[in-house]
C-alpha cells in the first residue's frame, strides 16, 4: 500500500485483518527517504527483506526508475545500492518498473517500461544482491525486448525460463504478447533505433573464431567492432565495407590476448548503430 506525506513517500504493512502493523517502520509507516516519488509495486524477498519499485519524480525532466530495499522491519537497507536505492535511467523521459521476480541466487530481474514522446520501450534489468545493476546481463545491464511489445505487464518464472506478458500500446486493439527467455542469457541484443536488422552470431561464447550472418534490405556500408562493457573499442572485426542487398556472412576472431568475459559486438552503418550483440569470450 502506498501512503504519501508532504515531499515524502512511504509504504505501510497491514495485518491479515487489514489493521495497520505498527511494528513496521515508524508506527506502521516506512519512509523511503525519496522526495516527490511514488510507489508502483512491492515485493517480499525470500530473505524477508522488501523491495519497493517506483519512479523518483513525475515532475522531473527525466525521472528515473528507482528500486529501494527495506529490511523485514521496514528500515532502509543502507547496504543496497547507494544508501538503500538503485536508480535506473535509460535516457528516456520517463522510466518505471511495474514488476519483478527473484532468482535462486538472490538476483532480481525486473521489467522496465520507459518512454519519450511517442517512443516506448520494454526492457528487462537484472539487479545484483548488493543493489547494483548487473552489467553482464544484456548490454550494460539492460535487455531490450523485441517489438511489437512495448509495455511489459507481468513476469513469470518457471525453472530457468522467464515469460514476459506485455502489450503494444500503439495499436487500437491493445494486443497481448508473450516472450519466453532463458535466464542464462549469454546473448543480449540492444537495438535502440528499432531497426529490423536480422542477425545470427555463432558460436557464442566464442573460443577463437565466429560467424556473423546478417540480411540487408538495401545496399549499405557496414562496420563491425567489439567494445568492452565500459564502451571502449577493443577490436575491429570489419572496417567499413559496402554490402549489397540480401544475406551475408562474415567470419571473425577475437584477439588471443583479449581477457575472457563479456563484450559488445556493434554493427554500424555510417554513423548509425544498427544493432549491438553481447558476446562472451570463453
C-alpha positions as CSV (number, residue, x, y, z in Angstrom):
1,X,0.0,0.0,0.0
2,X,1.2,3.5,-0.8
3,X,1.0,6.4,1.6
4,X,2.2,9.9,0.7
5,X,3.0,12.7,3.1
6,X,4.4,16.1,2.1
7,X,7.5,15.7,0.0
8,X,8.0,12.1,1.2
9,X,6.8,8.7,0.1
10,X,6.5,5.6,2.2
11,X,5.0,2.1,2.4
12,X,2.8,0.6,5.2
13,X,2.3,-3.1,6.1
14,X,-1.1,-4.4,7.1
15,X,-2.1,-7.4,9.2
16,X,-4.3,-10.1,7.6
17,X,-7.4,-8.5,9.1
18,X,-6.5,-5.2,7.4
19,X,-5.2,-3.5,10.5
20,X,-2.0,-1.4,10.4
21,X,1.1,-3.2,11.5
22,X,2.6,-0.6,13.9
23,X,5.7,-2.7,14.4
24,X,6.7,-1.9,10.8
25,X,8.8,1.2,10.2
26,X,7.8,4.0,12.5
27,X,4.3,3.3,13.8
28,X,3.4,1.3,10.7
29,X,4.9,3.7,8.1
30,X,8.3,3.2,6.5
31,X,9.6,6.4,4.8
32,X,11.7,5.7,1.7
33,X,13.7,8.9,2.0
34,X,12.9,10.0,-1.5
35,X,11.2,13.2,-2.4
36,X,8.4,13.5,-4.9
37,X,8.4,9.8,-5.7
38,X,5.6,7.3,-5.9
39,X,5.4,3.5,-5.4
40,X,4.3,1.2,-8.3
41,X,4.9,-2.3,-6.7
42,X,6.3,-4.0,-3.6
43,X,7.9,-7.5,-3.4
44,X,9.0,-9.5,-0.4
45,X,12.2,-11.5,-0.9
46,X,13.0,-15.0,0.4
47,X,15.2,-13.2,3.0
48,X,12.1,-11.4,4.2
49,X,13.6,-8.1,3.0
50,X,11.3,-5.9,1.0
51,X,11.9,-4.4,-2.4
52,X,9.9,-1.3,-3.4
53,X,9.7,-0.3,-7.1
54,X,8.7,3.1,-8.3
55,X,9.6,6.3,-10.1
56,X,11.6,9.1,-8.4
57,X,9.6,12.0,-9.7
58,X,6.9,12.5,-12.3
59,X,7.6,16.2,-12.3
60,X,11.4,16.0,-13.1
61,X,12.6,16.4,-16.7
62,X,13.9,12.8,-16.9
63,X,12.7,10.9,-13.9
64,X,14.5,7.5,-13.4
65,X,13.0,4.3,-12.2
66,X,14.0,3.7,-8.6
67,X,14.4,0.5,-6.6
68,X,14.6,0.6,-2.7
69,X,15.2,-2.2,-0.3
70,X,14.0,-2.3,3.3
71,X,14.8,-4.9,6.0
72,X,12.0,-7.0,7.4
73,X,11.2,-4.3,10.0
74,X,10.7,-1.6,7.4
75,X,14.1,0.1,7.9
76,X,16.0,1.4,4.9
77,X,18.7,-1.2,3.9
78,X,21.8,1.0,3.6
79,X,23.8,-1.9,2.1
80,X,21.7,-1.9,-1.0
81,X,22.8,0.3,-3.9
82,X,23.6,3.8,-2.8
83,X,22.0,4.5,0.6
84,X,19.3,1.9,0.0
85,X,18.4,2.9,-3.5
86,X,19.2,2.0,-7.1
87,X,18.2,4.5,-9.8
88,X,17.8,3.2,-13.4
89,X,17.8,5.7,-16.2
90,X,17.9,4.5,-19.8
91,X,17.9,8.0,-21.3
92,X,14.3,8.5,-21.9
93,X,11.8,10.9,-20.5
94,X,10.1,8.5,-18.0
95,X,11.2,5.2,-16.6
96,X,9.4,2.9,-14.2
97,X,9.4,-0.7,-13.1
98,X,6.0,-2.5,-12.9
99,X,7.0,-5.9,-11.7
100,X,10.0,-8.3,-11.0
101,X,10.9,-11.8,-10.0
102,X,13.6,-13.1,-7.6
103,X,16.1,-15.6,-8.9
104,X,17.5,-18.5,-6.8
105,X,20.9,-16.8,-6.5
106,X,19.4,-13.7,-5.0
107,X,19.4,-11.6,-8.1
108,X,16.3,-9.8,-9.3
109,X,15.1,-9.5,-12.8
110,X,12.7,-6.6,-13.2
111,X,10.7,-5.4,-16.2
112,X,11.2,-1.8,-17.2
113,X,8.8,0.5,-19.1
114,X,10.2,3.8,-20.5
115,X,9.0,6.3,-23.0
116,X,10.0,9.6,-24.6
117,X,7.3,11.3,-26.6
118,X,5.8,8.6,-28.9
119,X,8.7,6.2,-28.4
120,X,8.1,3.5,-25.9
121,X,10.4,0.7,-24.8
122,X,10.0,-2.5,-22.9
123,X,13.2,-4.0,-21.3
124,X,14.5,-6.2,-18.6
125,X,17.0,-5.2,-16.0
126,X,19.0,-7.6,-13.7
127,X,19.9,-6.3,-10.2
128,X,22.6,-7.9,-8.1
129,X,22.0,-8.7,-4.4
130,X,24.1,-5.6,-3.4
131,X,21.7,-3.3,-5.3
132,X,23.9,-2.7,-8.4
133,X,22.9,-3.2,-12.0
134,X,24.3,-6.5,-13.4
135,X,26.3,-5.2,-16.4
136,X,26.9,-8.8,-17.6
137,X,23.1,-9.0,-18.4
138,X,22.0,-7.9,-21.8
139,X,24.0,-4.8,-22.8
140,X,25.2,-2.7,-19.9
141,X,22.6,-4.4,-17.7
142,X,19.6,-3.8,-19.9
143,X,18.0,-6.2,-22.3
144,X,15.5,-4.5,-24.7
145,X,12.6,-6.8,-25.5
146,X,11.9,-7.2,-29.2
147,X,9.0,-5.4,-30.8
148,X,6.0,-5.4,-31.1
149,X,5.8,-5.4,-27.3
150,X,6.4,-2.0,-25.7
151,X,4.8,-2.3,-22.3
152,X,5.6,-5.2,-20.0
153,X,2.7,-6.2,-17.7
154,X,3.7,-9.4,-15.8
155,X,6.7,-11.7,-15.3
156,X,6.5,-15.4,-14.6
157,X,9.5,-17.6,-13.6
158,X,9.5,-21.4,-14.2
159,X,12.8,-23.2,-13.8
160,X,15.2,-21.4,-16.0
161,X,12.6,-19.9,-18.2
162,X,11.3,-16.4,-17.8
163,X,8.0,-15.5,-19.5
164,X,7.1,-11.8,-20.1
165,X,3.5,-10.8,-20.8
166,X,3.1,-7.4,-22.4
167,X,1.1,-5.4,-24.9
168,X,1.5,-3.0,-27.7
169,X,0.0,0.4,-26.8
170,X,0.5,1.8,-30.3
171,X,-2.4,-0.1,-31.8
172,X,-6.1,0.3,-31.1
173,X,-6.7,-3.3,-30.3
174,X,-4.1,-3.5,-27.5
175,X,-3.0,-7.0,-28.4
176,X,-1.1,-9.0,-25.8
177,X,2.2,-10.7,-26.5
178,X,4.2,-13.4,-24.7
179,X,8.0,-13.6,-24.8
180,X,10.0,-16.5,-23.3
181,X,13.7,-16.2,-22.5
182,X,16.3,-18.4,-20.9
183,X,17.7,-17.0,-17.7
184,X,21.2,-17.8,-18.6
185,X,21.2,-15.1,-21.3
186,X,24.6,-15.3,-22.8
187,X,23.4,-13.2,-25.7
188,X,21.7,-9.8,-25.2
189,X,20.5,-7.7,-28.1
190,X,20.3,-3.9,-27.9
191,X,18.5,-2.2,-30.8
192,X,18.0,1.4,-29.7
193,X,16.7,2.6,-33.1
194,X,14.3,-0.4,-33.5
195,X,15.8,-1.2,-36.9
196,X,14.8,-4.7,-38.2
197,X,18.3,-6.0,-38.9
198,X,18.2,-9.8,-38.9
199,X,21.4,-11.2,-37.5
200,X,22.7,-14.5,-36.3
201,X,26.1,-14.9,-34.5
202,X,27.6,-18.3,-33.6
203,X,29.1,-19.8,-31.6
204,X,28.6,-17.7,-28.5
205,X,30.5,-18.0,-26.2
206,X,33.4,-17.6,-28.6
207,X,36.6,-19.7,-28.1
208,X,38.5,-18.5,-31.2
209,X,36.5,-17.8,-34.4
210,X,32.9,-17.0,-35.0
211,X,30.5,-16.3,-37.9
212,X,28.1,-13.3,-38.1
213,X,25.2,-13.6,-40.5
214,X,23.0,-10.6,-41.4
215,X,20.5,-9.6,-44.0
216,X,20.2,-6.1,-45.5
217,X,17.1,-4.7,-47.1
218,X,19.2,-2.4,-49.3
219,X,23.0,-1.8,-50.0
220,X,24.8,-0.2,-47.1
221,X,28.3,0.3,-45.7
222,X,28.8,-2.0,-42.7
223,X,31.4,-1.8,-40.0
224,X,31.7,-4.4,-37.1
225,X,33.7,-3.7,-34.0
226,X,34.0,-5.1,-30.4
227,X,33.8,-2.9,-27.3
228,X,34.2,-3.8,-23.6
229,X,31.4,-3.3,-21.1
230,X,32.6,0.3,-20.4
231,X,32.1,1.2,-24.1
232,X,35.8,1.2,-25.1
233,X,36.6,-0.1,-28.6
234,X,38.9,-3.1,-28.1
235,X,38.9,-4.8,-31.5
236,X,37.8,-4.1,-35.1
237,X,36.3,-7.1,-36.9
238,X,35.4,-5.4,-40.1
239,X,36.3,-1.9,-41.5
240,X,33.7,0.0,-43.3
241,X,32.7,-2.1,-46.3
242,X,29.7,-1.8,-48.7
243,X,27.4,-4.9,-48.9
244,X,24.7,-5.4,-51.4
245,X,21.1,-6.2,-50.5
246,X,20.5,-9.7,-49.2
247,X,22.1,-12.2,-46.9
248,X,25.8,-12.1,-45.9
249,X,28.2,-14.0,-43.6
250,X,31.3,-12.5,-42.1
251,X,33.9,-14.6,-40.3
252,X,35.8,-13.0,-37.4
253,X,38.0,-13.8,-34.4
254,X,38.9,-12.3,-31.1
255,X,42.5,-11.4,-30.1
256,X,44.2,-14.1,-28.2
257,X,45.3,-11.6,-25.5
258,X,41.8,-10.3,-25.0
259,X,40.7,-11.4,-21.5
260,X,37.8,-13.8,-21.1
261,X,34.5,-12.1,-20.3
262,X,31.6,-10.2,-21.8
263,X,31.9,-7.7,-24.7
264,X,29.6,-5.9,-27.1
265,X,29.8,-6.5,-30.8
266,X,28.4,-3.4,-32.7
267,X,27.2,-3.3,-36.2
268,X,27.4,0.2,-37.6
269,X,26.3,1.7,-40.9
270,X,27.9,5.1,-41.5
271,X,27.3,7.0,-38.2
272,X,24.2,4.9,-37.3
273,X,24.2,1.9,-34.8
274,X,22.1,-0.9,-36.4
275,X,22.5,-3.5,-33.7
276,X,24.6,-4.5,-30.7
277,X,25.0,-8.1,-29.6
278,X,26.5,-9.1,-26.3
279,X,29.2,-11.8,-26.8
280,X,31.2,-13.8,-24.4
281,X,34.9,-14.8,-24.9
282,X,35.4,-18.2,-23.3
